Amino acid sequence: MRYLSFVLLFLFTVIMHAYGQQGRPTAEEDSLIAESSKDTVLIQSYAARYNPRKALLYAAVLPGMGQIYNKKYWKLPLVYGGFIAIGYGIHFYQDIYSTYKDQLFYNLDNNYGENELNPESGYSTAQLRSIVDRSRRERDFMVILMGGMYLLQMIDAHVDAHLKEFDLNPNLQVSIQPTVQQDALIGRTSGVSLIFKF
């Protein structure tokens, strides 16, 4: 575990050092000139600032780093909360598995029958086999969920970096309002309207 943390720290410093060596883009590199018949318009491009490949690489090296790169700090508790919850599930089912596996081996070593209760544990060999199999299956499922969580946070960082280049209209207003309509055929109806104003 100690070596893994050193490797991750080393990779993080190498990536940050390489990222820091890149110069800031100049106005010519970071802008787009659209020429029209009337005048010239300078449009600022934000796509170069958030590189999806970098976000994916950061998220692959250290979970949550891609979200930090995209400046989505509110996603960090979700990422690490998911990892902690799944890690707790793995630990929980591993404890059950190892405890009851030892009791199962004790029953098998002392030639207890399938339905014969062990006086120390209070479980039969058949019950212990069922508990061991179920806890192993649940633990393995939690390990698969951990891998899924790792891939999900990488995909989230990558997609979020892609979506950074789309700007919203600053005049966009979204509101939810209750509505009541009177109709001659069906009578009075009430509901909720979602209204977008541009």
C-alpha positions as CSV (number, residue, x, y, z in Angstrom):
1,M,0.0,0.0,0.0
2,R,2.9,2.3,0.9
3,Y,4.6,1.7,-2.5
4,L,1.3,2.3,-4.3
5,S,0.9,5.7,-2.7
6,F,4.5,6.6,-3.6
7,V,3.9,5.6,-7.3
8,L,0.6,7.6,-7.4
9,L,2.3,10.7,-5.9
10,F,5.2,10.4,-8.4
11,L,2.8,10.1,-11.3
12,F,0.8,13.1,-10.1
13,T,3.9,15.3,-9.7
14,V,5.2,14.3,-13.2
15,I,1.8,15.1,-14.8
16,M,1.5,18.4,-12.9
17,H,5.1,19.3,-13.9
18,A,4.5,18.5,-17.5
19,Y,1.2,20.5,-17.4
20,G,3.0,23.4,-15.8
21,Q,5.7,23.5,-18.5
22,Q,3.1,24.3,-21.2
23,G,2.9,28.0,-21.8
24,R,-0.3,29.9,-21.7
25,P,-1.8,30.3,-25.2
26,T,-1.4,33.6,-26.8
27,A,-4.4,35.6,-28.1
28,E,-3.7,34.4,-31.7
29,E,-3.7,30.7,-30.6
30,D,-6.7,31.0,-28.3
31,S,-9.1,32.9,-30.5
32,L,-11.0,32.6,-33.7
33,I,-11.4,35.5,-36.1
34,A,-14.7,35.5,-38.0
35,E,-14.6,38.0,-40.9
36,S,-17.8,39.5,-42.2
37,S,-18.5,42.3,-44.7
38,K,-19.1,44.8,-41.9
39,D,-16.4,44.3,-39.3
40,T,-14.2,41.7,-37.6
41,V,-15.4,39.8,-34.5
42,L,-13.0,38.2,-32.0
43,I,-14.6,35.1,-30.5
44,Q,-12.9,33.5,-27.5
45,S,-12.5,29.7,-27.6
46,Y,-12.8,27.7,-24.4
47,A,-12.3,24.3,-26.0
48,A,-8.5,24.5,-25.9
49,R,-8.6,25.1,-22.2
50,Y,-10.3,21.8,-21.3
51,N,-8.7,18.9,-23.1
52,P,-10.8,15.8,-22.8
53,R,-7.8,13.5,-23.1
54,K,-6.1,15.3,-20.2
55,A,-9.2,15.0,-18.1
56,L,-9.4,11.2,-18.9
57,L,-5.7,10.8,-18.1
58,Y,-5.9,12.6,-14.8
59,A,-9.0,10.6,-13.8
60,A,-7.2,7.4,-14.7
61,V,-4.1,8.2,-12.6
62,L,-6.0,9.5,-9.6
63,P,-9.8,9.1,-9.2
64,G,-11.4,12.6,-8.9
65,M,-8.4,14.4,-10.5
66,G,-10.3,14.7,-13.8
67,Q,-13.2,16.4,-12.0
68,I,-10.7,18.8,-10.4
69,Y,-9.2,19.5,-13.8
70,N,-12.7,20.3,-15.1
71,K,-13.4,22.5,-12.1
72,K,-16.3,20.4,-11.0
73,Y,-15.4,20.3,-7.3
74,W,-18.9,19.4,-6.2
75,K,-18.4,15.9,-7.8
76,L,-15.5,15.0,-5.6
77,P,-17.7,13.9,-2.6
78,L,-19.7,11.8,-5.0
79,V,-16.7,10.1,-6.4
80,Y,-14.9,9.4,-3.1
81,G,-18.2,8.7,-1.3
82,G,-18.9,6.0,-3.9
83,F,-15.4,4.5,-3.5
84,I,-15.7,4.5,0.3
85,A,-19.2,2.9,0.3
86,I,-18.1,0.2,-2.2
87,G,-14.9,-0.4,-0.2
88,Y,-16.9,-0.8,3.0
89,G,-19.1,-3.4,1.2
90,I,-16.0,-5.3,0.1
91,H,-14.6,-5.3,3.6
92,F,-17.9,-6.3,5.1
93,Y,-18.4,-9.3,2.9
94,Q,-14.8,-10.3,3.1
95,D,-15.0,-10.4,6.9
96,I,-18.1,-12.6,6.7
97,Y,-16.5,-14.8,4.1
98,S,-13.3,-15.4,6.1
99,T,-15.1,-16.0,9.5
100,Y,-17.6,-18.5,8.2
101,K,-15.0,-20.2,5.9
102,D,-12.9,-21.0,8.9
103,Q,-16.0,-22.5,10.7
104,L,-16.8,-24.5,7.5
105,F,-13.3,-25.9,7.4
106,Y,-13.5,-26.8,11.1
107,N,-16.7,-28.7,10.4
108,L,-15.2,-30.5,7.5
109,D,-12.0,-31.4,9.4
110,N,-14.0,-32.8,12.4
111,N,-16.3,-34.8,10.1
112,Y,-19.6,-33.1,11.0
113,G,-22.4,-34.2,8.7
114,E,-24.3,-31.8,6.4
115,N,-27.1,-31.3,8.8
116,E,-25.2,-31.8,12.0
117,L,-24.9,-28.6,14.1
118,N,-21.5,-27.5,15.4
119,P,-21.9,-26.7,19.1
120,E,-19.4,-23.8,18.9
121,S,-20.8,-22.0,15.9
122,G,-24.5,-23.2,16.0
123,Y,-24.5,-23.7,12.2
124,S,-24.6,-26.9,10.2
125,T,-22.1,-27.6,7.4
126,A,-24.8,-27.0,4.7
127,Q,-25.7,-23.6,6.3
128,L,-22.0,-22.7,6.4
129,R,-21.5,-23.6,2.8
130,S,-24.5,-21.4,1.8
131,I,-23.2,-18.4,3.9
132,V,-19.7,-18.8,2.5
133,D,-20.9,-19.0,-1.1
134,R,-23.3,-16.0,-0.7
135,S,-20.7,-13.8,1.0
136,R,-18.1,-14.6,-1.7
137,R,-20.6,-13.8,-4.5
138,E,-21.5,-10.5,-2.8
139,R,-17.8,-9.6,-2.3
140,D,-17.0,-10.3,-5.9
141,F,-19.9,-8.3,-7.0
142,M,-18.7,-5.3,-4.9
143,V,-15.2,-5.7,-6.6
144,I,-16.9,-5.4,-10.0
145,L,-18.8,-2.4,-8.8
146,M,-15.5,-0.8,-7.7
147,G,-14.2,-1.3,-11.2
148,G,-17.4,0.2,-12.6
149,M,-17.1,3.2,-10.3
150,Y,-13.5,3.8,-11.5
151,L,-14.6,3.7,-15.2
152,L,-17.7,5.8,-14.5
153,Q,-15.6,8.7,-13.0
154,M,-13.2,8.5,-15.9
155,I,-16.1,8.7,-18.4
156,D,-17.6,11.5,-16.4
157,A,-14.4,13.6,-16.6
158,H,-14.0,12.9,-20.3
159,V,-17.6,13.8,-21.2
160,D,-17.6,16.9,-19.0
161,A,-14.4,18.2,-20.6
162,H,-16.1,17.8,-24.0
163,L,-19.2,19.7,-22.9
164,K,-17.1,22.6,-21.6
165,E,-16.9,24.1,-25.1
166,F,-20.7,24.6,-25.2
167,D,-21.8,27.9,-23.7
168,L,-25.3,28.5,-22.5
169,N,-27.2,31.6,-23.4
170,P,-26.9,34.1,-20.5
171,N,-30.5,35.2,-21.1
172,L,-31.9,31.7,-20.6
173,Q,-34.4,31.5,-17.9
174,V,-36.1,28.3,-16.6
175,S,-39.1,28.4,-14.4
176,I,-41.7,26.0,-13.1
177,Q,-45.2,27.4,-12.7
178,P,-48.6,25.9,-11.8
179,T,-51.2,26.0,-14.5
180,V,-55.0,25.8,-14.6
181,Q,-56.9,25.4,-17.9
182,Q,-60.6,25.4,-18.6
183,D,-61.8,23.3,-21.5
184,A,-65.5,22.8,-22.6
185,L,-65.0,19.1,-23.3
186,I,-62.9,17.8,-20.4
187,G,-63.5,20.6,-17.9
188,R,-61.0,22.1,-15.6
189,T,-57.4,20.6,-15.6
190,S,-54.5,21.7,-13.4
191,G,-50.8,20.8,-13.7
192,V,-47.3,22.2,-13.7
193,S,-45.5,23.9,-16.6
194,L,-41.8,24.0,-17.3
195,I,-41.1,27.3,-19.1
196,F,-38.0,28.2,-21.0
197,K,-37.4,31.8,-22.0
198,F,-34.6,32.8,-24.3
